[in-house]
Amino acid sequence: MKVLVLNCGSSSLKYQLMDMEDKTVLAKGLVERIGITGSRLTHRRGEETKVVAQELSSHREAIALVLETLVDAQYGVISGLGEIGAVGHRVVHGGEKFAASVLIDAEVMAALAECVELAPLHNPPNIMGIEACQKLIPGVPQVAVFDTAFHQTMPPYAYIYGLPYELYEKYKIRKYGFHGTSHKYVSIRAAEILGRPLSETRLITCHLGNGASIAAVKGGKSLETSMGFTPLEGLMMGTRSGDLDPAIVSFIMEKEKLSAEEANDFLNKKCGVLGVSGVSSDFRDIEEAAAAGNFRAQLALDIFAYDVKKYIGAYAAVLDGVDGIVFTAGLGENSPEMRESITAGLGYLDVQVDPEKNKVRGREADISRDGARCRVLVIPTNEELMIAQDTVEIV
């Protein structure tokens, strides 16, 4: 079966067409600036790249261009849209309604609309992508794969906040967690690399990129994760503040004369390593500035590594021991320096990183010293494959 995987952002669309017989990527690409002047599609087939500059006012137009490109005589990879057996959609928020991926029907669409208030920036474009496919390739089954679903195995004492319980009952204010598809994928791969059943593993998975989160995964199930009601909680990230004393928010609002909306925008878009370093939200830029002697850039890196280390220590307690620590996503996969900073001082867990093995970037590797009990793994995430596999199983 050929599966089209779609990830719709507010003004972007990532896609992959995968042949699930051998799990190969036939084509992939990105549509940028949807609804904004300067829209363009970048389509890749193997080593070939096609760029189409075309104004696209909606996700429907963007998906139509993607489908047109997939059957293009020169750059396409299928002879007709009938070859697409199913579509898998990344959906950010499923609330408490979805603990697993689901076949999309009218009832599911209604539930996704109810979750919009929990993810107002993410769920609307996800829904638009689904509706566009329903119109452009009617009859093709579609599956929703949720970022939050993997973390629905957390126990109530892990996801309920110290607020009046009535607020949870009325508004479903609780920890949800995100990056679930990534945490699920790397935990499965980690068990395979370690050569032991997933049901017998205790893993701490570190998805470290511009957005970052950590999960405690026991027996293949999420027991705890760093992101919360929204992706703002947890680690300091590219532009997100991460954990704060809640009183700081009202203090800043009063001092800076910010509305609630402006404060939310500030905490999500102007803080994190960008705010501390004053350099960039891109860790590559910050590492370069730190190497050149920029104090604030180095401070941002030190804070981030310290935050991750604190969570690893806490999650080791949650898991009652750790068999493996997994680094994934842009920073986790590609920064030996950050991995070294994070794992230094974790000897009490018998974490021992081999400096030579740690030089790896962007590929799977066990970077532990021989004989270390807690293995440290680098595993490039593959959320698209996870989405495609769930889609095939459900369809």
SVG drawing of the C-alpha trace seen along z (x, -y; Angstrom):
<svg xmlns="http://www.w3.org/2000/svg" viewBox="-20 -49 57 58">
<polyline fill="none" stroke="black" stroke-width="0.4" points="0.0,0.0 1.1,-3.5 0.4,-6.0 0.5,-9.8 1.6,-11.3 0.6,-14.9 1.6,-17.4 -0.2,-20.7 1.0,-23.7 -0.6,-27.1 1.2,-28.2 3.1,-25.1 2.6,-21.6 5.1,-18.7 4.4,-15.5 5.8,-12.1 4.5,-9.4 5.7,-6.0 5.5,-2.5 4.7,-0.4 5.6,2.8 9.3,2.0 8.9,-1.2 10.6,-3.3 10.0,-7.1 9.0,-7.6 8.8,-11.4 8.7,-14.1 8.4,-17.8 7.4,-21.0 4.9,-23.7 5.8,-27.0 4.0,-30.4 0.4,-29.1 -1.9,-32.1 1.2,-34.4 2.8,-36.1 5.7,-34.0 4.2,-30.5 6.3,-27.7 6.6,-23.9 9.9,-22.1 9.5,-18.5 12.1,-15.8 12.3,-12.5 15.5,-10.7 18.3,-13.1 16.0,-15.2 14.4,-18.4 11.6,-20.4 10.7,-23.9 7.3,-25.4 6.7,-29.1 2.9,-29.6 0.6,-31.6 -1.5,-29.3 -4.3,-30.9 -5.4,-27.8 -4.3,-24.3 -6.7,-22.9 -4.8,-24.6 -1.5,-23.4 -2.6,-19.8 -3.9,-20.0 -0.5,-21.2 1.1,-18.3 -1.2,-15.7 -0.6,-17.3 3.2,-17.0 3.0,-13.4 1.5,-12.4 3.6,-14.8 5.1,-13.2 8.6,-14.3 8.9,-14.5 6.0,-12.3 6.2,-8.9 2.8,-7.4 0.7,-7.2 -2.5,-8.2 -4.1,-9.3 -5.8,-5.9 -2.5,-4.4 -2.7,-6.3 -4.2,-3.7 -4.6,-5.9 -3.7,-9.2 -2.2,-9.6 -2.5,-13.0 -0.4,-14.3 -2.9,-15.9 -1.4,-17.8 -4.1,-17.5 -6.6,-14.7 -7.4,-15.7 -8.7,-12.8 -10.8,-11.4 -8.0,-9.7 -5.5,-7.3 -4.6,-5.9 -4.7,-6.7 -8.2,-6.5 -9.9,-6.2 -11.4,-9.5 -15.2,-9.8 -17.8,-12.5 -17.7,-11.7 -13.9,-12.1 -14.1,-15.4 -16.5,-16.7 -14.2,-15.6 -11.2,-17.4 -13.2,-20.6 -13.9,-20.3 -10.1,-20.1 -9.4,-23.4 -9.6,-25.4 -6.8,-23.2 -4.6,-23.7 -5.8,-26.9 -2.6,-27.3 -2.3,-23.6 -5.6,-21.8 -7.3,-24.2 -4.7,-23.6 -4.7,-19.9 -8.5,-19.9 -8.2,-21.9 -5.8,-19.3 -8.2,-16.5 -11.1,-18.4 -9.0,-19.2 -8.2,-15.5 -11.8,-14.5 -12.7,-16.8 -9.7,-16.2 -9.4,-12.4 -12.8,-11.3 -13.2,-7.7 -9.5,-7.3 -9.4,-6.3 -7.8,-8.8 -6.3,-8.3 -5.5,-10.8 -2.3,-10.2 -2.1,-12.3 0.9,-13.9 -0.9,-13.5 -2.1,-9.9 1.1,-8.2 1.0,-10.0 -2.6,-9.0 -1.1,-6.1 0.1,-8.6 -1.5,-7.9 -3.8,-10.6 -1.3,-11.5 1.2,-12.4 -1.2,-14.5 -3.5,-16.3 -2.3,-19.8 -2.5,-21.3 -5.6,-23.2 -9.3,-22.8 -10.4,-19.5 -13.5,-21.2 -11.3,-23.0 -10.2,-19.7 -13.8,-18.5 -15.0,-21.7 -12.2,-22.6 -10.0,-19.4 -7.0,-21.3 -4.3,-18.6 -1.0,-17.6 -1.3,-16.1 2.3,-16.0 3.4,-16.3 5.9,-14.8 4.2,-11.5 4.8,-10.0 8.5,-10.7 8.8,-9.3 6.9,-6.2 9.1,-5.6 12.4,-6.0 11.4,-3.9 10.4,-1.0 13.7,-1.3 15.7,-1.6 14.3,1.8 15.2,3.3 18.8,1.9 19.1,3.1 17.9,6.5 15.2,6.9 11.4,6.9 9.9,3.4 7.7,4.6 10.9,5.1 12.6,1.7 12.9,-1.5 13.8,-4.4 14.2,-8.1 13.6,-9.5 14.9,-13.1 13.4,-14.8 15.7,-17.8 15.2,-20.4 13.7,-23.9 10.8,-22.3 12.0,-19.9 10.4,-17.3 11.5,-14.3 9.4,-11.2 9.7,-8.4 8.8,-5.2 8.3,-2.0 7.4,1.2 6.6,-0.9 4.2,-3.1 4.6,-6.8 4.5,-7.3 5.5,-11.0 6.6,-13.7 7.9,-17.3 5.4,-19.2 2.0,-19.8 -1.3,-21.4 0.5,-23.1 3.9,-22.7 5.1,-25.7 5.7,-23.6 9.0,-21.7 12.4,-22.4 13.5,-25.8 13.4,-25.6 14.2,-27.6 11.7,-30.4 9.6,-28.9 10.4,-29.7 9.7,-26.3 9.0,-25.9 8.4,-29.2 7.1,-30.3 3.5,-31.2 3.7,-34.5 6.4,-35.6 3.7,-35.8 1.5,-38.3 4.5,-40.2 5.7,-40.6 2.2,-41.5 2.0,-44.3 5.5,-45.6 5.4,-45.4 1.7,-46.3 0.9,-43.1 -2.5,-41.6 -3.1,-37.9 -2.7,-37.2 0.5,-39.3 1.9,-37.5 1.2,-34.1 2.9,-35.2 5.9,-36.5 6.4,-33.3 6.1,-31.2 8.0,-33.2 10.5,-35.5 11.9,-33.5 13.9,-30.3 17.4,-30.2 16.6,-33.1 15.8,-35.3 18.7,-34.2 21.4,-34.3 20.1,-37.3 21.6,-35.5 19.1,-33.1 16.6,-30.3 18.7,-28.0 21.1,-25.9 23.6,-25.8 23.9,-29.6 24.2,-29.6 26.9,-26.9 28.9,-28.9 28.5,-32.1 29.5,-30.3 32.6,-28.9 33.5,-32.5 33.3,-33.5 29.7,-34.8 28.9,-34.5 25.1,-34.7 25.2,-32.0 27.2,-29.7 24.8,-30.4 21.8,-29.4 23.5,-26.1 24.4,-25.5 20.8,-26.2 19.4,-23.8 21.8,-21.0 21.1,-21.5 17.3,-21.4 17.6,-18.1 19.8,-16.6 17.3,-17.5 14.5,-15.8 16.6,-12.7 17.3,-12.5 13.6,-12.9 12.5,-10.3 15.1,-7.8 13.1,-7.9 9.8,-7.6 11.1,-4.5 12.9,-3.0 16.0,-2.7 17.0,-3.3 18.1,-0.9 18.7,-3.5 18.7,-7.2 17.7,-8.1 18.7,-11.4 16.6,-12.3 15.5,-15.3 17.7,-18.1 19.9,-18.9 19.8,-15.5 20.8,-13.7 23.5,-16.2 25.2,-17.8 27.9,-15.7 28.7,-18.7 25.2,-18.9 25.0,-15.1 28.3,-15.3 27.1,-18.2 23.9,-16.4 25.4,-13.0 28.3,-14.3 27.7,-13.7 25.2,-10.8 27.6,-8.2 25.2,-7.2 23.0,-5.7 26.1,-4.1 25.9,-6.4 29.3,-6.3 29.6,-8.0 32.5,-7.0 34.0,-10.3 34.8,-8.7 31.4,-7.0 29.7,-10.3 31.1,-12.1 28.2,-10.6 25.7,-13.0 22.3,-12.1 22.5,-8.3 21.7,-5.5 24.4,-4.7 25.1,-3.3 27.5,-5.9 28.1,-4.2 31.4,-2.8 31.6,1.0 30.2,2.5 28.1,-0.5 24.8,0.7 22.7,-2.3 23.0,-2.6 23.0,-6.0 21.6,-5.9 21.3,-8.3 18.2,-7.5 17.0,-9.8 13.3,-10.2 10.9,-9.1 7.5,-10.3 6.4,-9.9 7.1,-6.2 5.3,-5.9 2.2,-7.7 2.3,-5.5 2.6,-2.3 -0.4,-3.3 -2.3,-4.2 -1.7,-0.9 -2.7,1.1 -5.9,-0.8 -6.9,-0.8"/>
</svg>
